[in-house]
Amino acid sequence: MGQMISFLRKCFGRQKQQQDLDEEQDPYENDQRNLELLRDNTVESSSSFCLHQNVISTCIDIVEDSASACGLGTVGNRQETPERWIKHYCSSQKMLLVGEGDFSFSACLALAFGSATNMIATSLDSRGFLFRNYKKAMSNIHDLRSRGCTILHGVDVAEMANHCSLMGIQFDRIIYNFPHAGFCSDEPAESQKRRHQLLISLFFENAKKMINEEDGEIHVTHKSNGFFLGWNLQLLASRAGLKLIQELPFNFTDYPGYRTKYGFGGDKNFNCHPSKTYKFALFRPSPTPTPTPTLP
Ligand SMILES: C[S@@+](CC[C@H](N)C(=O)[O-])C[C@H]1O[C@@H](n2cnc3c(N)ncnc32)[C@H](O)[C@@H]1O
């Protein structure tokens, strides 16, 4: 499993050294005080896990709003303002967005809600990568922060349940738009498919531990034709103990400002038609019927 995760990373070409380099080139200053707070918090709350090198690099890559990330208790505080909706999403839902590209999807939700204190928006990519590749990433992140969203970088969906800043939070919605494990040149289609499937399976395994058991949902938006259909999200979800509760056509124009990014360098948008949003929830076997008592 560890080998496969590092293979996925290799395909994305994002080694830790690159992330360190990104930090050096980061045009924004790191907030050292917040970073130290985060480290302290990490050591105190989960020392054994955070000795893992990947997690340390993940923590180091958190360059935004890490003070609030440390005390994520503020996320999702029920607001006194009336609920606001955009499509399936509501300002009162505690939300985790993962695998963001230029953060335009999160920014769109935040704008619709007016406030984003209910949201944690994350990317695998470092801030330096985002800065270099996406023209609008920094302004989207700035908007999100100004609305109270917590931003984390270096969050790997394959191990996010153990992320030092996410542990212990139960989300109402976890959203991953267009999961993709990257391109490796000359790779046979079948092996590509297996890599994408592994990424999604690991995402499901993690996300299911992080959703509210009662009515939490995991949403994956995914192309619904050709090669992509063969990934068989529903089967992957059922293996992870999740059931498909709804699949709805996805139209990016429902999310003003959202731009779909390939995620491998470059600012081009990809054609996301046709696509669907697949909603999953924890599979709970129906309780075994209790036998009706018979009168003596
Ligand atoms: C096709 S892009 C979609 C980006 C964005 N969600 C959007 O809709 O524009 C796939 C994204 O998945 C992210 N990704 C790949 N592997 C990941 C992982 N293990 N953990 C988190 N994100 C990952 C990449 O960084 C990339 O941004």
The ligand as an SDF file (V2000), in Angstrom:
LIG
                    3D

 27 29  0  0  0  0  0  0  0  0999 V2000
   -8.6050   16.2020  -12.5690 C   0  0  0  0  0  0  0  0  0  0  0  0
   -7.9200   17.1530  -11.2650 S   0  0  0  0  0  0  0  0  0  0  0  0
   -9.4010   17.9140  -10.5880 C   0  0  0  0  0  0  0  0  0  0  0  0
   -9.0750   19.1270   -9.7890 C   0  0  0  0  0  0  0  0  0  0  0  0
  -10.2640   19.8290   -9.1590 C   0  0  0  0  0  0  0  0  0  0  0  0
  -10.9530   18.9760   -8.2230 N   0  0  0  0  0  0  0  0  0  0  0  0
  -11.1940   20.3570  -10.1940 C   0  0  0  0  0  0  0  0  0  0  0  0
  -12.3480   19.9150  -10.2260 O   0  0  0  0  0  0  0  0  0  0  0  0
  -10.7910   21.2120  -10.9680 O   0  0  0  0  0  0  0  0  0  0  0  0
   -7.5420   15.8880  -10.0720 C   0  0  0  0  0  0  0  0  0  0  0  0
   -7.0330   16.4460   -8.7840 C   0  0  0  0  0  0  0  0  0  0  0  0
   -6.8370   15.3870   -7.8670 O   0  0  0  0  0  0  0  0  0  0  0  0
   -5.7570   15.7430   -7.0440 C   0  0  0  0  0  0  0  0  0  0  0  0
   -5.2000   14.5250   -6.4390 N   0  0  0  0  0  0  0  0  0  0  0  0
   -4.5890   13.4840   -7.0340 C   0  0  0  0  0  0  0  0  0  0  0  0
   -4.1910   12.5720   -6.1230 N   0  0  0  0  0  0  0  0  0  0  0  0
   -4.5730   13.0540   -4.9210 C   0  0  0  0  0  0  0  0  0  0  0  0
   -4.4400   12.5940   -3.5910 C   0  0  0  0  0  0  0  0  0  0  0  0
   -3.8240   11.4300   -3.3130 N   0  0  0  0  0  0  0  0  0  0  0  0
   -4.9450   13.3520   -2.5990 N   0  0  0  0  0  0  0  0  0  0  0  0
   -5.5530   14.5230   -2.8630 C   0  0  0  0  0  0  0  0  0  0  0  0
   -5.7080   15.0230   -4.1060 N   0  0  0  0  0  0  0  0  0  0  0  0
   -5.2230   14.3020   -5.1200 C   0  0  0  0  0  0  0  0  0  0  0  0
   -4.7780   16.4210   -7.9590 C   0  0  0  0  0  0  0  0  0  0  0  0
   -3.9210   17.2770   -7.2480 O   0  0  0  0  0  0  0  0  0  0  0  0
   -5.7090   17.1620   -8.9060 C   0  0  0  0  0  0  0  0  0  0  0  0
   -5.8410   18.5010   -8.5220 O   0  0  0  0  0  0  0  0  0  0  0  0
  1  2  1  0
  2  3  1  0
  2 10  1  0
  3  4  1  0
  4  5  1  0
  5  6  1  0
  5  7  1  0
  7  8  2  0
  7  9  1  0
 10 11  1  0
 11 12  1  0
 11 26  1  0
 12 13  1  0
 13 14  1  0
 13 24  1  0
 14 15  1  0
 14 23  1  0
 15 16  2  0
 16 17  1  0
 17 18  1  0
 17 23  2  0
 18 19  1  0
 18 20  2  0
 20 21  1  0
 21 22  2  0
 22 23  1  0
 24 25  1  0
 24 26  1  0
 26 27  1  0
M  CHG  2   2   1   9  -1
M  END
$$$$
